[in-house]
Amino acid sequence: MSSGSEAQAVVDEIIERLGRNVNIMDDRGVIIASGDRARVGAVHDGARRVLETGEPFSVTGERARELRGTRAGVNLPIRLGGGIAGVVGVSGEPAEVGPLAEAVVLMSELLITHRALRAETEWRRRARTQIVEDLASGRLTATEWRQRLRLVGARLVPPYRVHALRPRAAGRPSELGGGSFGAEGAFGAEGAFGDDPETVLAAVDATGTLWVVAEAAAPTRARLTALRDRLPEGGTILDAGEAAGFAALADAVGRGRLALCGTALPDDARLRDLEVHVLLARAGEDVRAALAERVLGPLDEGLRATLGAYFARDRRVAEAARALGVHRNTLVYRLGRVAELTSYDPRRFEDAATLRVALLAAGAG
């Protein structure tokens, strides 16, 4: 049977729709929800009669005076899971409200079941989210991993494949997670994988990133792409690779979380290509800011954008110039200015590596 607050929500919804006072009694015959809040907590003898016999019990106004806590109305059993979970009563003379009572008890059963299922779904969603959070933080052991999977009804067998979808708007932790999925919400995002809950674990974490841990053969990538296509701002799909066992899985999720802390990520990324992002995330914000200032401090936004385009095209001058919409000679001049201002020449490999890392630290890489 629902808690008092859940039962009251059911009563309020029925009253709003039907305009009749309704009471819900628990399996002891105590009123736990009512349109007349003053009656909550009182014993209802009519409900007790229903619980004893399993049959509806009608009470006229005259008869009600003989029963404790009972007024004129029709009382019927609420049947859930093959048993009587409580009683619903519709106030009024039986001749008047009798035809309505069956509809009310059916509505009550449906609303209680719906709310219970919703609560169960929300509990499972939060449990899956906690699994991902504990994986990323290193708080799970292999034994706990298996126990948690059984708890949420999953039976993943290694090797695992790990993907994540980080919407462009994601990044700040929120209490519920999933806000950056907009209309999709966490339920909708995770629901894209809900038809195979035994071999796929999908959860939106506190940063608004959807994580999908699946058996290696599961077709998760196509679903992630379809989901990203529905996001107005788009997002990054991270392929964290294949994990042979739990230790590799925990490492992939942990490093993947750090990699996704970076900015200017491509639409499609592989964790193996983001090792520098992971290192910078581990370094901390103060260290990153200091590095960016030391190396890039003399450069204006235009020269930083030039470096970004240059590195994004593997230091191919002609391609970078086309991307920037400038002449090749103009780009060469700008690269020379970077060398003059910073003493790091982007045309030399070692200096280019330093400049590239500094751009990533500044969030402009």
ABEGO torsion letter per residue (X at the ends): XBBAAAAAAAAAAAAAAAGBBBBBBBAAGBBABBABAAABGBBBAAAAAAAAAGBBBBBBAAAAAABBGBBBEBBBBBBBGGBBAEBBBBBEBAAAAAAAAAAAAAAAAAAAAAAAAAAAAAAAAAAAAAAAAAAAAGABBAAAAAAAAAAAGBBBBOBBBBBBBBBAABGBBBAAEGAAAEAAEAAAAAAAAAABAAABBBBBBAAGBBBBBBBAABBAAAAAAAAAAABAAEEBBBBAEBBABAAAAAAAAAAAAAAAABBGBBABBBAAAAAAAAAAAAAEAAAAAAAAAAAAAABBAAAAAAAAAAAAAGGBAAAAAAAAGBBAAAAAAAAAAAAAAAGBBAABAAAAAAAAAAAAAAGAX
